[in-house]
Amino acid sequence: MSAIDENSLSKLLTNDVSLRHVEPHIYSVLANNKVGNTYDNKFGTFYDLVACNPIYNRLIWGY
Amino acid sequence: MAFTAKTYSLYPDRPVVLLDQSLKLLRIAKSRLTKLNGKVPDNLIFLHADALQLPFAPKTFDTIISLNLLHVLDDINNLLNGLKNVLTKDGKILFTTLIKGNRLADKYLKVWEDAGEVVSRKIEELETIFAGLGMPIEFDINGNMAFIHCLS
């Protein structure tokens, strides 16, 4: 097992980056007040339900 | 992570940073891994960051896998240069991306492109862009999906 934690993640970053703990196992280098991206709204739910569905991908995109 | 959670769970022998600009998608990924393993494997960590402004020191990663990102970017040069910067000398970069595939689904891809959600390219266009950055590629195509392996 090759574990990675906050300390080892910090060592991978450039010196000017500030690492923020969001919740267990999730960290952020983006500002807390940054507007979320498109996938943070309902589109993210659609994306996960549809675009991440193997049947959809097989039928539409052929893989 | 919808297609890869099980695979990640099978290979605990190297640390993996899973990056996305969406906290919502990171939480969904975390949930999938937790359902599979009962917890997030100790070798995996999630990072909320912008792939176009990678926060990593140069030459950090031996392997980079970019899943379905190329086809949502108008200009992929910035991404590719950023990825090259954080890759070790003999590292590998792999991509998946939707492409025009001379299939009926190309029309559906165009609908998403017109909506501003994707940028559809032929594999030859991608080859030219990669080559221009000194990144020759090999690829497999399955339907409208290209699986790309950078050779340098």
Backbone of each chain as ProteinMPNN parsed JSONL, in Angstrom:
{"seq_chain_A": "MSAIDENSLSKLLTNDVSLRHVEPHIYSVLANNKVGNTYDNKFGTFYDLVACNPIYNRLIWGY", "coords_chain_A": {"N_chain_A": [[0.844, -1.198, 0.0], [0.553, 2.174, -0.854], [0.287, 4.837, 0.696], [-1.358, 8.038, 0.65], [-1.495, 11.271, 2.002], [-2.536, 14.413, 3.515], [-0.127, 15.712, 4.064], [1.754, 14.488, 2.319], [0.547, 15.107, -0.08], [0.778, 17.888, -0.088], [3.496, 18.168, -0.499], [3.734, 17.727, -3.181], [2.977, 19.983, -4.42], [3.391, 23.307, -5.857], [5.267, 26.002, -4.34], [3.757, 28.292, -4.024], [1.163, 27.614, -3.692], [-1.816, 27.173, -1.868], [-3.086, 24.766, 0.21], [-6.242, 23.456, 0.969], [-8.313, 21.868, 3.326], [-11.218, 20.164, 2.559], [-13.111, 18.148, 3.127], [-13.068, 14.853, 4.63], [-10.591, 13.156, 2.807], [-10.831, 14.83, 0.599], [-9.383, 17.646, -0.873], [-8.619, 21.106, -1.566], [-7.335, 23.504, -3.873], [-8.386, 25.729, -4.758], [-9.963, 28.917, -4.355], [-12.137, 29.433, -1.596], [-14.381, 30.919, -2.04], [-14.764, 30.765, -4.683], [-16.696, 30.652, -7.611], [-18.586, 27.812, -8.329], [-17.99, 25.196, -10.776], [-19.528, 24.323, -13.951], [-20.402, 21.715, -13.626], [-21.077, 21.533, -11.006], [-23.662, 22.164, -10.584], [-27.064, 21.326, -11.476], [-26.391, 20.186, -13.893], [-24.267, 18.571, -13.373], [-25.415, 16.407, -12.079], [-27.013, 15.417, -14.147], [-24.952, 14.776, -15.908], [-23.672, 12.725, -14.503], [-25.683, 10.794, -14.323], [-26.406, 10.297, -16.984], [-24.249, 10.7, -18.983], [-22.348, 9.156, -17.779], [-23.307, 6.675, -17.952], [-23.043, 3.346, -18.882], [-24.665, 2.082, -20.817], [-25.829, 4.161, -22.289], [-23.47, 5.248, -23.371], [-22.581, 3.131, -24.922], [-24.669, 2.838, -26.766], [-24.912, 5.407, -27.947], [-22.306, 6.596, -28.377], [-20.808, 4.428, -29.072], [-18.894, 2.885, -27.671]], "CA_chain_A": [[0.0, 0.0, 0.0], [1.304, 3.408, -0.936], [-0.711, 5.797, 1.186], [-1.147, 9.471, 0.413], [-2.276, 12.077, 2.933], [-2.411, 15.852, 3.295], [1.282, 16.091, 4.08], [2.418, 14.054, 1.079], [-0.035, 15.884, -1.18], [1.38, 19.229, -0.029], [4.853, 18.112, -1.049], [3.653, 17.667, -4.646], [2.491, 21.267, -4.927], [4.335, 24.415, -5.912], [5.327, 26.711, -3.06], [2.792, 29.391, -3.943], [-0.199, 27.063, -3.631], [-2.343, 26.932, -0.519], [-3.959, 23.584, 0.217], [-7.348, 23.597, 1.919], [-9.064, 20.639, 3.592], [-12.651, 20.359, 2.325], [-13.757, 17.101, 3.925], [-12.143, 13.715, 4.578], [-10.091, 12.671, 1.507], [-10.959, 15.846, -0.454], [-8.682, 18.894, -0.612], [-8.821, 22.08, -2.634], [-6.377, 24.6, -4.026], [-9.166, 26.85, -5.276], [-10.5, 29.777, -3.307], [-13.393, 28.948, -1.023], [-15.499, 31.703, -2.569], [-14.789, 30.647, -6.141], [-17.957, 30.134, -8.151], [-18.416, 26.433, -8.766], [-18.028, 25.035, -12.217], [-20.812, 23.909, -14.526], [-20.785, 20.39, -13.154], [-21.506, 21.611, -9.616], [-25.109, 22.382, -10.503], [-27.853, 20.182, -11.925], [-25.74, 19.542, -15.028], [-23.425, 17.509, -12.831], [-26.287, 15.246, -11.84], [-27.323, 14.893, -15.48], [-23.727, 14.18, -16.439], [-23.405, 11.453, -13.838], [-26.736, 9.823, -14.624], [-26.499, 9.985, -18.417], [-22.964, 10.567, -19.667], [-21.554, 8.12, -17.121], [-24.056, 5.423, -18.043], [-22.426, 2.506, -19.927], [-25.609, 1.778, -21.908], [-25.857, 5.388, -23.096], [-22.22, 5.379, -24.124], [-22.533, 2.072, -25.926], [-25.653, 3.095, -27.818], [-24.684, 6.679, -28.635], [-20.922, 6.841, -28.806], [-20.266, 3.209, -29.675], [-17.781, 2.221, -26.971]], "C_chain_A": [[0.875, 1.242, 0.0], [0.372, 4.556, -0.57], [-0.344, 7.223, 0.814], [-2.062, 10.243, 1.357], [-2.021, 13.552, 2.652], [-0.951, 16.28, 3.203], [1.985, 15.705, 2.781], [1.831, 14.764, -0.13], [0.589, 17.271, -1.241], [2.754, 19.255, -0.675], [4.864, 18.056, -2.578], [3.361, 19.031, -5.261], [3.609, 22.299, -5.014], [4.213, 25.238, -4.632], [4.239, 27.77, -2.904], [1.341, 28.914, -3.793], [-0.591, 26.794, -2.192], [-3.352, 25.79, -0.575], [-5.002, 23.708, 1.326], [-8.073, 22.265, 2.074], [-10.552, 20.924, 3.417], [-13.467, 19.406, 3.186], [-12.827, 15.895, 3.853], [-11.869, 13.238, 3.15], [-10.194, 13.692, 0.377], [-10.293, 17.144, -0.009], [-8.901, 19.83, -1.794], [-7.658, 23.057, -2.668], [-7.091, 25.823, -4.583], [-9.755, 27.649, -4.113], [-11.874, 29.28, -2.864], [-14.606, 29.662, -1.618], [-15.6, 31.612, -4.094], [-16.131, 30.056, -6.582], [-17.716, 28.732, -8.694], [-18.483, 26.298, -10.275], [-19.359, 24.434, -12.654], [-21.318, 22.609, -13.92], [-21.198, 20.381, -11.683], [-23.009, 21.869, -9.475], [-25.845, 21.139, -11.02], [-27.21, 19.46, -13.107], [-24.841, 18.403, -14.559], [-24.209, 16.237, -12.567], [-26.656, 14.586, -13.158], [-26.115, 14.152, -16.052], [-23.483, 12.808, -15.828], [-24.438, 10.391, -14.21], [-26.712, 9.366, -16.081], [-25.116, 9.717, -19.027], [-22.071, 9.501, -19.026], [-22.253, 6.767, -17.145], [-23.495, 4.561, -19.184], [-23.372, 2.214, -21.1], [-25.729, 2.969, -22.858], [-24.603, 5.474, -23.978], [-22.096, 4.325, -25.219], [-23.452, 2.393, -27.101], [-25.322, 4.35, -28.63], [-23.277, 6.773, -29.208], [-20.214, 5.59, -29.291], [-19.078, 2.59, -28.961], [-18.245, 1.599, -25.67]], "O_chain_A": [[1.828, 1.339, 0.773], [-0.251, 5.165, -1.439], [0.831, 7.566, 0.683], [-3.242, 9.923, 1.499], [-1.369, 13.899, 1.668], [-0.587, 17.108, 2.368], [2.725, 16.506, 2.209], [2.54, 15.002, -1.108], [0.894, 17.771, -2.324], [3.133, 20.235, -1.318], [5.896, 18.311, -3.199], [3.483, 19.214, -6.472], [4.634, 22.187, -4.342], [3.201, 25.183, -3.934], [3.845, 28.105, -1.787], [0.412, 29.722, -3.771], [0.19, 26.262, -1.403], [-4.338, 25.844, -1.31], [-4.678, 24.025, 2.471], [-8.408, 21.611, 1.086], [-11.089, 21.828, 4.057], [-14.396, 19.816, 3.882], [-11.874, 15.916, 3.074], [-12.793, 12.956, 2.387], [-9.685, 13.437, -0.714], [-10.58, 17.676, 1.063], [-9.313, 19.408, -2.875], [-7.076, 23.395, -1.637], [-6.457, 26.844, -4.849], [-10.008, 27.112, -3.034], [-12.659, 28.775, -3.666], [-15.7, 29.104, -1.695], [-16.416, 32.293, -4.714], [-16.626, 29.09, -6.0], [-16.756, 28.497, -9.428], [-18.978, 27.188, -10.966], [-20.202, 24.085, -11.828], [-22.52, 22.43, -13.725], [-21.621, 19.348, -11.164], [-23.556, 21.798, -8.374], [-25.302, 20.034, -10.997], [-27.446, 18.269, -13.311], [-24.675, 17.4, -15.254], [-23.724, 15.131, -12.804], [-26.622, 13.362, -13.284], [-26.238, 13.057, -16.601], [-23.136, 11.854, -16.524], [-24.095, 9.223, -14.39], [-26.966, 8.199, -16.378], [-24.857, 8.622, -19.527], [-21.144, 9.002, -19.663], [-21.849, 5.833, -16.452], [-23.475, 5.002, -20.333], [-22.928, 2.11, -22.243], [-25.731, 2.804, -24.078], [-24.688, 5.741, -25.177], [-21.574, 4.593, -26.301], [-23.078, 2.244, -28.265], [-25.441, 4.351, -29.855], [-23.1, 7.007, -30.404], [-19.128, 5.678, -29.865], [-18.319, 1.84, -29.575], [-17.444, 1.0, -24.952]]}, "seq_chain_B": "MAFTAKTYSLYPDRPVVLLDQSLKLLRIAKSRLTKLNGKVPDNLIFLHADALQLPFAPKTFDTIISLNLLHVLDDINNLLNGLKNVLTKDGKILFTTLIKGNRLADKYLKVWEDAGEVVSRKIEELETIFAGLGMPIEFDINGNMAFIHCLS", "coords_chain_B": {"N_chain_B": [[-14.693, 8.417, -12.907], [-16.841, 6.797, -12.892], [-16.463, 4.653, -14.575], [-14.069, 3.693, -13.767], [-13.663, 3.242, -11.073], [-13.584, 0.668, -9.92], [-11.26, -0.361, -11.037], [-9.273, 1.375, -10.009], [-9.46, 0.595, -7.391], [-8.302, -1.881, -7.423], [-5.583, -1.566, -7.579], [-3.518, -0.836, -5.34], [-0.909, -0.04, -5.07], [0.408, 2.306, -5.698], [0.562, 5.853, -5.113], [-2.211, 7.973, -5.861], [-3.475, 10.905, -7.285], [-6.538, 12.345, -7.64], [-8.008, 14.543, -9.699], [-10.292, 17.22, -10.112], [-12.33, 19.924, -11.313], [-14.765, 20.217, -10.285], [-16.412, 20.076, -7.296], [-18.667, 18.627, -6.746], [-18.577, 16.45, -8.525], [-16.262, 15.25, -7.577], [-17.131, 14.432, -5.073], [-19.06, 12.564, -5.794], [-17.434, 10.666, -6.986], [-15.887, 9.903, -4.783], [-17.899, 8.751, -3.255], [-18.528, 6.544, -4.849], [-16.161, 5.033, -4.67], [-16.136, 4.526, -1.952], [-18.432, 2.966, -1.648], [-17.624, 0.699, -2.994], [-15.374, -0.204, -1.579], [-15.795, 0.126, 1.082], [-14.49, 2.179, 2.216], [-12.475, 5.06, 1.317], [-9.728, 4.089, -0.533], [-6.405, 4.053, 0.88], [-4.398, 4.95, -0.786], [-5.393, 6.806, -2.487], [-6.351, 10.164, -3.235], [-8.365, 13.089, -3.302], [-8.413, 16.015, -5.28], [-9.46, 19.258, -5.563], [-9.184, 21.248, -8.149], [-7.9, 23.255, -10.889], [-7.447, 22.016, -14.041], [-6.253, 23.455, -16.005], [-4.616, 25.134, -14.743], [-2.473, 23.826, -13.288], [-1.504, 22.848, -10.035], [0.855, 21.656, -9.352], [4.3, 20.81, -8.655], [7.035, 20.901, -11.032], [7.732, 17.952, -12.978], [6.462, 15.88, -11.428], [4.738, 13.645, -11.673], [4.604, 10.204, -12.646], [2.768, 8.967, -14.251], [0.047, 10.166, -16.098], [-3.377, 10.446, -16.455], [-5.884, 11.55, -18.456], [-9.182, 11.937, -18.555], [-11.724, 12.32, -20.772], [-11.517, 15.132, -21.057], [-10.266, 16.666, -23.035], [-12.148, 17.114, -25.078], [-13.801, 19.074, -24.126], [-12.54, 21.443, -24.2], [-11.697, 24.487, -25.792], [-9.147, 25.337, -26.536], [-6.503, 23.295, -26.465], [-3.83, 23.425, -26.1], [-2.743, 24.768, -23.873], [-3.46, 23.068, -21.773], [-2.048, 20.718, -22.505], [0.627, 21.575, -22.444], [0.841, 22.179, -19.728], [0.472, 19.653, -18.588], [2.691, 18.297, -19.612], [4.673, 19.644, -18.235], [4.427, 18.771, -15.587], [5.031, 16.152, -15.706], [7.191, 13.347, -15.231], [10.488, 12.565, -16.595], [10.511, 10.129, -18.111], [7.853, 9.626, -18.145], [4.353, 8.717, -18.606], [1.57, 9.752, -20.605], [-1.868, 9.549, -20.926], [-4.947, 9.721, -22.721], [-8.518, 10.003, -22.919], [-10.974, 10.869, -25.279], [-13.841, 12.32, -26.835], [-14.408, 12.167, -30.32], [-14.885, 13.187, -33.772], [-16.318, 10.643, -35.618], [-17.046, 9.686, -38.097], [-19.629, 8.705, -37.957], [-23.15, 8.236, -37.294], [-23.587, 9.392, -34.874], [-22.018, 11.628, -34.926], [-23.596, 13.766, -35.629], [-25.095, 14.159, -33.353], [-23.051, 14.818, -31.633], [-22.436, 17.257, -32.756], [-24.668, 18.722, -32.015], [-24.237, 19.032, -29.264], [-21.911, 20.474, -29.468], [-22.805, 22.834, -30.687], [-24.287, 23.751, -28.596], [-22.35, 24.622, -26.995], [-21.011, 22.931, -25.272], [-19.169, 20.963, -25.946], [-16.184, 20.408, -27.92], [-15.781, 19.367, -31.07], [-13.513, 17.289, -32.714], [-11.51, 15.927, -35.382], [-9.532, 12.944, -35.329], [-7.21, 13.352, -36.69], [-6.817, 16.092, -36.485], [-6.23, 16.314, -33.794], [-3.876, 14.836, -33.711], [-2.189, 16.556, -35.134], [-2.112, 18.814, -33.458], [-0.976, 17.724, -31.104], [1.478, 16.85, -32.165], [2.597, 19.272, -32.859], [3.378, 20.2, -30.441], [5.442, 18.638, -29.832], [4.666, 16.104, -29.062], [4.213, 13.223, -30.054], [1.697, 10.805, -30.935], [0.032, 7.647, -30.284], [-2.948, 5.859, -31.057], [-6.156, 4.391, -30.319], [-9.366, 3.831, -31.677], [-12.7, 3.693, -30.766], [-15.81, 3.589, -31.803], [-17.017, 6.777, -31.258], [-15.053, 7.422, -29.536], [-11.77, 8.21, -28.667], [-8.747, 6.701, -27.694], [-5.89, 7.718, -26.448], [-2.369, 7.644, -26.518], [0.45, 9.194, -25.468], [3.66, 9.399, -26.908], [6.001, 10.511, -26.1]], "CA_chain_B": [[-14.704, 7.389, -11.863], [-17.978, 5.91, -13.142], [-15.975, 3.442, -15.232], [-12.717, 3.349, -13.324], [-13.561, 3.069, -9.61], [-13.18, -0.7, -9.596], [-9.853, -0.517, -11.429], [-8.438, 2.045, -9.01], [-9.494, -0.184, -6.148], [-7.5, -3.091, -7.577], [-4.151, -1.269, -7.646], [-3.192, 0.022, -4.191], [0.546, 0.002, -4.899], [1.002, 3.61, -5.971], [-0.324, 6.962, -4.747], [-2.951, 8.557, -6.982], [-4.206, 12.146, -7.033], [-7.685, 12.437, -8.547], [-8.248, 15.991, -9.778], [-11.42, 17.723, -10.892], [-12.691, 21.289, -10.944], [-16.103, 20.164, -9.689], [-16.496, 19.391, -5.996], [-19.779, 17.683, -6.804], [-18.116, 15.217, -9.167], [-15.303, 14.605, -6.661], [-17.893, 13.754, -4.022], [-19.675, 11.377, -6.408], [-16.346, 9.691, -7.143], [-15.583, 9.415, -3.431], [-19.003, 7.876, -2.864], [-18.389, 5.273, -5.583], [-15.055, 4.265, -4.087], [-16.535, 4.104, -0.609], [-19.377, 1.853, -1.793], [-16.881, -0.477, -3.445], [-14.329, -0.661, -0.648], [-16.134, 0.414, 2.474], [-13.797, 3.433, 2.531], [-11.583, 5.487, 0.237], [-8.413, 3.456, -0.361], [-5.414, 4.981, 1.437], [-3.481, 5.465, -1.812], [-6.127, 7.753, -3.339], [-6.744, 11.424, -2.607], [-9.092, 13.931, -4.249], [-7.968, 17.407, -5.277], [-10.303, 20.224, -6.265], [-8.22, 22.154, -8.787], [-8.145, 23.561, -12.298], [-6.469, 21.31, -14.874], [-5.56, 24.426, -16.854], [-3.649, 25.83, -13.878], [-2.086, 22.729, -12.403], [-0.788, 23.386, -8.881], [1.93, 20.732, -8.991], [5.692, 21.115, -8.994], [7.456, 20.222, -12.261], [8.225, 16.564, -12.934], [5.887, 15.259, -10.233], [3.978, 12.416, -11.89], [5.076, 9.2, -13.6], [1.666, 8.649, -15.156], [-1.097, 11.088, -16.061], [-4.514, 9.979, -17.252], [-6.879, 12.612, -18.623], [-10.388, 11.28, -19.064], [-12.828, 13.123, -21.313], [-11.313, 16.564, -20.844], [-9.869, 17.35, -24.282], [-13.274, 17.52, -25.934], [-14.559, 20.213, -23.587], [-11.665, 22.617, -24.239], [-11.474, 25.124, -27.093], [-7.703, 25.369, -26.801], [-5.918, 22.246, -25.62], [-2.376, 23.63, -25.99], [-2.412, 25.136, -22.5], [-3.546, 21.849, -20.975], [-0.963, 19.79, -22.846], [1.89, 22.117, -21.923], [0.803, 22.022, -18.273], [0.668, 18.236, -18.266], [4.106, 17.987, -19.885], [5.494, 20.257, -17.187], [4.388, 18.033, -14.305], [5.354, 14.747, -15.983], [8.61, 12.994, -15.126], [11.174, 12.44, -17.89], [10.05, 8.953, -18.861], [6.468, 9.407, -17.749], [3.336, 8.402, -19.62], [0.305, 10.492, -20.567], [-2.933, 8.892, -21.689], [-6.167, 10.517, -22.801], [-9.693, 9.599, -23.683], [-11.723, 12.04, -25.737], [-14.773, 12.131, -27.944], [-13.959, 12.715, -31.599], [-15.729, 12.886, -34.921], [-15.978, 9.264, -35.957], [-17.745, 9.267, -39.324], [-20.774, 7.925, -37.515], [-24.374, 9.017, -37.126], [-23.464, 10.147, -33.616], [-21.36, 12.917, -35.183], [-24.64, 14.806, -35.636], [-25.408, 14.383, -31.934], [-21.886, 15.549, -31.114], [-22.577, 18.633, -33.246], [-25.688, 19.369, -31.181], [-23.558, 19.434, -28.026], [-20.949, 21.522, -29.826], [-23.585, 24.06, -30.895], [-24.721, 24.202, -27.266], [-21.167, 25.128, -26.295], [-20.571, 21.988, -24.238], [-18.018, 20.181, -26.407], [-15.508, 20.807, -29.159], [-15.567, 18.109, -31.798], [-12.328, 17.301, -33.579], [-11.095, 14.656, -35.966], [-8.303, 12.458, -34.701], [-6.081, 13.965, -37.405], [-6.601, 17.421, -35.9], [-5.549, 16.112, -32.52], [-2.496, 14.425, -34.017], [-1.44, 17.748, -35.542], [-1.897, 19.649, -32.27], [-0.002, 17.041, -30.243], [2.789, 16.851, -32.836], [3.116, 20.635, -32.794], [3.949, 20.405, -29.1], [6.468, 17.614, -29.616], [4.053, 14.981, -28.353], [3.615, 12.259, -30.985], [0.724, 9.936, -30.25], [-0.614, 6.472, -30.845], [-4.334, 5.897, -30.577], [-7.188, 3.444, -30.741], [-10.673, 4.485, -31.754], [-13.838, 2.795, -30.605], [-16.941, 4.481, -32.012], [-16.59, 8.18, -31.237], [-14.105, 7.619, -28.444], [-10.36, 7.96, -28.973], [-7.88, 6.357, -26.563], [-4.636, 8.288, -26.948], [-1.165, 7.41, -25.716], [1.568, 10.033, -25.902], [4.867, 8.582, -27.029], [7.186, 11.172, -25.536]], "C_chain_B": [[-15.86, 6.403, -12.071], [-17.509, 4.586, -13.734], [-14.686, 2.916, -14.607], [-12.591, 3.038, -11.83], [-13.054, 1.675, -9.251], [-11.7, -0.921, -9.915], [-8.928, 0.135, -10.41], [-8.354, 1.207, -7.732], [-8.596, -1.411, -6.206], [-5.997, -2.837, -7.512], [-3.74, -0.297, -6.54], [-1.699, 0.321, -4.062], [1.189, 1.337, -5.28], [0.022, 4.719, -5.581], [-0.958, 7.587, -5.983], [-3.658, 9.825, -6.506], [-5.306, 12.255, -8.088], [-8.164, 13.884, -8.562], [-9.489, 16.293, -10.605], [-11.744, 19.133, -10.411], [-14.061, 21.342, -10.276], [-16.074, 19.394, -8.37], [-17.593, 18.331, -6.015], [-19.323, 16.358, -7.428], [-17.073, 14.498, -8.314], [-16.045, 13.832, -5.571], [-18.591, 12.504, -4.565], [-18.622, 10.277, -6.55], [-15.984, 9.069, -5.796], [-16.648, 8.43, -2.965], [-18.895, 6.519, -3.56], [-17.29, 4.406, -4.968], [-15.425, 3.728, -2.71], [-17.505, 2.926, -0.677], [-18.649, 0.568, -2.167], [-16.006, -1.079, -2.358], [-14.689, -0.529, 0.823], [-15.469, 1.677, 2.974], [-13.002, 3.854, 1.29], [-10.236, 4.806, 0.451], [-7.344, 4.481, 0.045], [-4.476, 5.577, 0.391], [-4.147, 6.49, -2.723], [-6.474, 9.007, -2.55], [-7.37, 12.302, -3.682], [-8.622, 15.378, -4.129], [-8.875, 18.244, -6.173], [-9.37, 21.289, -6.843], [-8.574, 22.309, -10.253], [-7.047, 22.901, -13.141], [-5.707, 22.262, -15.794], [-4.589, 25.288, -16.053], [-3.181, 24.827, -12.828], [-1.209, 23.251, -11.261], [0.482, 22.612, -8.523], [3.315, 21.238, -9.405], [6.07, 20.365, -10.279], [7.939, 18.792, -11.976], [7.737, 15.813, -11.683], [5.335, 13.868, -10.489], [4.618, 11.495, -12.938], [4.012, 8.869, -14.64], [0.554, 9.673, -14.975], [-2.178, 10.518, -16.97], [-5.557, 11.086, -17.276], [-8.099, 12.017, -19.308], [-11.43, 12.315, -19.483], [-12.723, 14.612, -20.999], [-11.029, 17.296, -22.161], [-11.069, 17.884, -25.045], [-14.15, 18.615, -25.313], [-13.731, 21.507, -23.632], [-11.529, 23.162, -25.653], [-10.009, 25.05, -27.499], [-7.033, 24.355, -25.872], [-4.41, 22.432, -25.43], [-1.96, 23.927, -24.546], [-2.425, 23.901, -21.59], [-2.343, 20.942, -21.234], [0.385, 20.287, -22.321], [1.962, 21.971, -20.398], [1.061, 20.582, -17.861], [2.123, 17.828, -18.496], [5.005, 18.486, -18.765], [5.539, 19.42, -15.912], [4.703, 16.546, -14.471], [6.853, 14.5, -15.814], [9.174, 12.667, -16.511], [10.662, 11.266, -18.717], [8.596, 8.621, -18.548], [5.541, 9.146, -18.931], [2.144, 9.341, -19.463], [-0.694, 9.771, -21.464], [-4.201, 9.74, -21.629], [-7.313, 9.662, -23.333], [-10.398, 10.883, -24.1], [-12.704, 11.649, -26.829], [-14.211, 12.8, -29.187], [-15.051, 12.501, -32.645], [-15.33, 11.507, -35.435], [-16.601, 8.752, -37.227], [-18.909, 8.34, -38.989], [-21.989, 8.849, -37.406], [-24.281, 9.903, -35.884], [-22.698, 11.454, -33.795], [-22.379, 14.059, -35.168], [-25.043, 15.165, -34.21], [-24.265, 15.161, -31.265], [-21.968, 17.023, -31.518], [-23.625, 19.401, -32.429], [-25.057, 19.881, -29.885], [-22.541, 20.535, -28.298], [-21.68, 22.858, -30.013], [-24.09, 24.636, -29.577], [-23.546, 24.712, -26.434], [-20.606, 24.198, -25.254], [-19.359, 21.165, -24.651], [-17.405, 20.837, -27.633], [-15.195, 19.517, -29.904], [-14.395, 18.261, -32.755], [-12.161, 15.938, -34.223], [-9.799, 14.233, -35.294], [-7.076, 13.073, -35.38], [-5.777, 15.368, -36.866], [-5.851, 17.3, -34.58], [-4.098, 15.707, -32.738], [-1.633, 15.64, -34.337], [-1.115, 18.624, -34.328], [-0.831, 19.028, -31.363], [1.4, 17.111, -30.862], [3.425, 18.232, -32.754], [3.753, 20.959, -31.456], [5.023, 19.363, -28.788], [5.95, 16.418, -28.863], [3.405, 14.027, -29.366], [2.717, 11.278, -30.239], [0.476, 8.649, -31.021], [-2.046, 6.487, -30.325], [-5.112, 4.684, -31.064], [-8.5, 4.207, -30.759], [-11.749, 3.42, -31.646], [-15.096, 3.66, -30.69], [-16.465, 5.916, -32.109], [-15.57, 8.456, -30.134], [-12.687, 7.278, -28.905], [-9.606, 7.705, -27.667], [-6.456, 6.685, -27.019], [-3.498, 8.036, -25.963], [-0.052, 8.281, -26.273], [2.849, 9.228, -25.869], [6.106, 9.269, -26.484], [6.775, 12.096, -24.407]], "O_chain_B": [[-15.863, 5.312, -11.501], [-18.071, 3.53, -13.443], [-14.268, 1.797, -14.903], [-11.529, 2.617, -11.373], [-12.196, 1.525, -8.381], [-10.983, -1.582, -9.164], [-7.931, -0.455, -9.993], [-7.308, 1.13, -7.088], [-8.174, -1.927, -5.171], [-5.216, -3.782, -7.401], [-3.628, 0.908, -6.768], [-1.268, 0.877, -3.052], [2.409, 1.474, -5.189], [-1.192, 4.555, -5.701], [-0.314, 7.714, -7.025], [-4.339, 9.831, -5.481], [-5.028, 12.255, -9.287], [-8.666, 14.39, -7.558], [-9.709, 15.7, -11.66], [-11.474, 19.493, -9.265], [-14.47, 22.384, -9.764], [-15.751, 18.207, -8.34], [-17.47, 17.279, -5.388], [-19.643, 15.282, -6.922], [-17.006, 13.269, -8.326], [-15.648, 12.73, -5.193], [-18.695, 11.498, -3.863], [-18.888, 9.108, -6.27], [-15.8, 7.856, -5.689], [-16.339, 7.404, -2.359], [-19.138, 5.478, -2.951], [-17.467, 3.204, -4.772], [-15.065, 2.606, -2.353], [-17.42, 1.999, 0.128], [-19.012, -0.517, -1.712], [-15.906, -2.299, -2.227], [-13.971, -1.014, 1.697], [-15.83, 2.197, 4.03], [-12.878, 3.088, 0.334], [-9.654, 4.938, 1.528], [-7.379, 5.631, -0.393], [-3.829, 6.593, 0.646], [-3.508, 6.992, -3.648], [-6.836, 8.946, -1.375], [-6.954, 12.265, -4.84], [-8.454, 15.9, -3.027], [-9.033, 17.976, -7.364], [-8.836, 22.124, -6.113], [-9.426, 21.599, -10.788], [-5.864, 23.196, -12.971], [-4.64, 21.918, -16.302], [-3.834, 26.077, -16.621], [-3.462, 24.971, -11.638], [-0.274, 24.015, -11.499], [1.109, 22.887, -7.5], [3.465, 21.988, -10.37], [5.495, 19.319, -10.58], [8.465, 18.481, -10.908], [8.529, 15.19, -10.976], [5.441, 12.995, -9.628], [5.105, 11.951, -13.973], [4.332, 8.529, -15.779], [0.168, 10.005, -13.854], [-1.914, 10.156, -18.116], [-6.051, 11.507, -16.229], [-8.055, 11.643, -20.48], [-11.943, 13.077, -18.663], [-13.725, 15.267, -20.711], [-11.499, 18.415, -22.369], [-11.018, 18.983, -25.598], [-15.137, 19.032, -25.919], [-14.181, 22.548, -23.153], [-11.28, 22.413, -26.597], [-9.676, 24.744, -28.643], [-7.001, 24.535, -24.655], [-3.783, 21.681, -24.683], [-0.956, 23.406, -24.059], [-1.537, 23.711, -20.759], [-1.703, 20.461, -20.299], [1.186, 19.502, -21.814], [3.023, 21.674, -19.848], [1.784, 20.324, -16.899], [2.714, 17.112, -17.689], [5.977, 17.828, -18.394], [6.566, 19.367, -15.236], [4.652, 15.779, -13.51], [7.678, 15.328, -16.199], [8.425, 12.514, -17.475], [10.409, 11.417, -19.912], [8.168, 7.473, -18.672], [5.908, 9.333, -20.091], [1.751, 9.685, -18.348], [-0.396, 9.431, -22.609], [-4.488, 10.387, -20.622], [-7.101, 8.721, -24.098], [-10.414, 11.863, -23.355], [-12.434, 10.764, -27.64], [-13.611, 13.873, -29.109], [-16.001, 11.747, -32.437], [-14.151, 11.237, -35.661], [-16.69, 7.542, -37.438], [-19.135, 7.33, -39.655], [-21.864, 10.074, -37.423], [-24.82, 11.009, -35.847], [-22.724, 12.305, -32.906], [-22.069, 15.174, -34.75], [-25.3, 16.328, -33.899], [-24.497, 16.044, -30.439], [-21.623, 17.915, -30.743], [-23.471, 20.598, -32.187], [-25.307, 21.01, -29.463], [-22.332, 21.419, -27.467], [-21.21, 23.893, -29.541], [-24.296, 25.843, -29.451], [-23.726, 25.177, -25.309], [-19.799, 24.62, -24.425], [-18.598, 20.715, -23.794], [-18.009, 21.69, -28.285], [-14.433, 18.679, -29.421], [-14.302, 19.234, -33.503], [-12.608, 14.923, -33.688], [-9.062, 15.062, -34.759], [-6.043, 13.289, -34.746], [-4.618, 15.776, -36.8], [-4.95, 18.087, -34.289], [-3.2, 16.175, -32.038], [-0.496, 15.747, -33.877], [0.005, 19.112, -34.184], [0.091, 19.708, -30.914], [2.38, 17.394, -30.173], [4.64, 18.356, -32.6], [4.565, 21.877, -31.348], [5.457, 19.218, -27.645], [6.688, 15.781, -28.111], [2.184, 14.024, -29.519], [2.946, 10.964, -29.071], [0.678, 8.572, -32.233], [-2.323, 7.062, -29.272], [-4.775, 4.051, -32.064], [-8.716, 5.115, -29.957], [-11.717, 2.397, -32.329], [-15.412, 4.386, -29.747], [-15.614, 6.241, -32.937], [-15.268, 9.613, -29.842], [-12.437, 6.206, -29.457], [-9.804, 8.402, -26.672], [-5.897, 6.001, -27.876], [-3.648, 8.194, -24.752], [0.345, 8.122, -27.428], [3.101, 8.472, -24.931], [7.168, 8.651, -26.418], [7.626, 12.746, -23.8]]}, "name": "protein", "num_of_chains": 2, "seq": "MSAIDENSLSKLLTNDVSLRHVEPHIYSVLANNKVGNTYDNKFGTFYDLVACNPIYNRLIWGYMAFTAKTYSLYPDRPVVLLDQSLKLLRIAKSRLTKLNGKVPDNLIFLHADALQLPFAPKTFDTIISLNLLHVLDDINNLLNGLKNVLTKDGKILFTTLIKGNRLADKYLKVWEDAGEVVSRKIEELETIFAGLGMPIEFDINGNMAFIHCLS"}
